[in-house]
Amino acid sequence: MMYLESLSTALPPHRFSQPECLSALKETALFDELKPRSQALVGKVLANGISGIKNRHFCLPEIGPVVGRDAQQLNEVFEKEAPALAAEALRKALEKAGIAAEELDALLVCTCTGYLCPGVTSHVAEILGLRDSAYLQDLVGLGCGAAIPTWRAAAGFLAAHPGSKVATVAVEVCSAAFYANDDPGVLISMCLFGDGAAAAVWSDQPGGGKWQAGHFTTIHRPEQREKIRFVNAGGKLCNQLDKAVPALAAEAVGSLYEKRRSEPDRVLAHSGGRDVIEALEERLGVPLAETREVLADCGNMSSPSVMFAAERALATANGDARWWLTAFGAGFAAHACEMWR
């Protein structure tokens, strides 16, 4: 059994509205290099409010120069900012749970917007002071859907080590993976993603009105891999995004939804984008209020997004309830689980 002790999120301090992002990009040499049609697409997405996004948060105080940085500079941004942002989210979760960092038996961190070896877990363990015998596991390559598989890995650890306390963190510095060329999918990605982190602390101890998580399901469609994935572009990460993604997401998530154990009181989903949310709502027949709120306030943060939606739901939860959570992305893969109390 896996019980939630706490869940917290963290955003970097620099917030930009979509029109502010457009103004910053227009000042860059890279924007001038785009074809007029590409410039018009960026202007439409960022200036007209059609994306469903009001604000995004970034680790760097200026977003315009990011798109002109080389691979080495972007790697350095991730190496500096990802551990700090992950540690902030986990520190808040530990404080909320009343648990000291040295009490953690395991730390699991997922990310896809950069690479460190040793991984982000090593850096977070040092920052927060985990004991040197704590188990560290980094999950990479799962894309936007990574938070739920990371929870599933935590459930496995708890089953194998009764009495343990486990922390899971999803952290993405999407701005360290911004890329711009005349591909519409690449440009739309640059207009949607923001930075953020979310952390949860888990145990196998019931009581006190705790939420329980379980009934994990997953589906992967490798034949659709090229529809959404990171590709290497001169050493940089470039997000390959096909216009078919909303339909793919709705179909995959819908197949998981059919495996649910009961009717949920709420459905909480990864905030992939306006078109994705609309496709999910049509397929599932339920509103995704928290998911829309997260998209509006933070953009698509990749893996932490579904945990941001969960945090909002937890803030307004009363009494017993059952929720169904889903996250999806690169692979093409989709994942789901249930929370209840």
Beta strands, then each sheet from edge to edge (+ up, - down):
strand 1: 2-10
strand 2: 14-17
strand 3: 55-58
strand 4: 106-111
strand 5: 135-140
strand 6: 165-172
strand 7: 196-203
strand 8: 211-220
strand 9: 228-233
strand 10: 236-241
strand 11: 266-269
strand 12: 322-329
strand 13: 333-340
sheet 1: 5+ 4+ 6+ 7- 1+ 8- 13+ 12- 11-
sheet 2: 2+ 3-
sheet 3: 9+ 10-
end
